[in-house]
């Protein structure tokens, strides 16, 4: 369970390859969703829809964007993040990393701290949870902005 901090956001070509590997076509809507996610990083379906509308190349509904994002998360191309206001956000980075969640502005930021991830991983290797097998580690730090800095 090593952390990967050297991974990058999949380019459009890499995205097309991943879709093909899963038997999916690189439709204009899927490509537009990915291009929007490349800009946004972490986003809800309505934020992605707004970004696509801002570009003006394709018309797509929030429901269609949500379905595309969910499908990509199911295939492990993206990952899911649930905000404290119960809104689903999607993360273009599906490799292991830590999240800092701004609970006031409902924004996520990626944190790359290999030392912390390795400490947690080493600690959990020594622990057993009766009736459960730990499959993965997902660390999310919940924060609020300081007065000096209003948002992540």
Secondary structure in CASP SS format (residue, H / E / C, confidence):
PFRMAT SS
TARGET T0000
AUTHOR 0000-0000-0000
METHOD secondary structure of the structure
MODEL  1
X C 1.00
X C 1.00
X C 1.00
X C 1.00
X C 1.00
X C 1.00
X C 1.00
X C 1.00
X C 1.00
X C 1.00
X C 1.00
X H 1.00
X H 1.00
X H 1.00
X H 1.00
X H 1.00
X H 1.00
X H 1.00
X H 1.00
X H 1.00
X H 1.00
X C 1.00
X C 1.00
X C 1.00
X C 1.00
X C 1.00
X C 1.00
X H 1.00
X H 1.00
X H 1.00
X H 1.00
X H 1.00
X H 1.00
X H 1.00
X H 1.00
X H 1.00
X H 1.00
X H 1.00
X H 1.00
X H 1.00
X C 1.00
X E 1.00
X E 1.00
X C 1.00
X H 1.00
X H 1.00
X H 1.00
X H 1.00
X H 1.00
X H 1.00
X H 1.00
X H 1.00
X H 1.00
X H 1.00
X H 1.00
X C 1.00
X C 1.00
X C 1.00
X C 1.00
X C 1.00
X C 1.00
X H 1.00
X H 1.00
X H 1.00
X H 1.00
X H 1.00
X H 1.00
X H 1.00
X H 1.00
X H 1.00
X H 1.00
X H 1.00
X H 1.00
X H 1.00
X C 1.00
X C 1.00
X C 1.00
X C 1.00
X E 1.00
X E 1.00
X E 1.00
X E 1.00
X C 1.00
X C 1.00
X C 1.00
X C 1.00
X C 1.00
X E 1.00
X E 1.00
X E 1.00
X E 1.00
X C 1.00
X C 1.00
X C 1.00
X C 1.00
X C 1.00
X C 1.00
X E 1.00
X E 1.00
X E 1.00
X E 1.00
X E 1.00
X C 1.00
X C 1.00
X C 1.00
X C 1.00
X E 1.00
X E 1.00
X E 1.00
X E 1.00
X E 1.00
X C 1.00
X C 1.00
X H 1.00
X H 1.00
X H 1.00
X H 1.00
X H 1.00
X H 1.00
X H 1.00
X H 1.00
X H 1.00
X H 1.00
X H 1.00
X H 1.00
X C 1.00
X C 1.00
X C 1.00
X E 1.00
X C 1.00
X C 1.00
X E 1.00
X C 1.00
X C 1.00
X C 1.00
X C 1.00
X C 1.00
X C 1.00
X C 1.00
X E 1.00
X E 1.00
X E 1.00
X E 1.00
X C 1.00
X C 1.00
X C 1.00
X C 1.00
X C 1.00
X C 1.00
X C 1.00
X C 1.00
X C 1.00
END
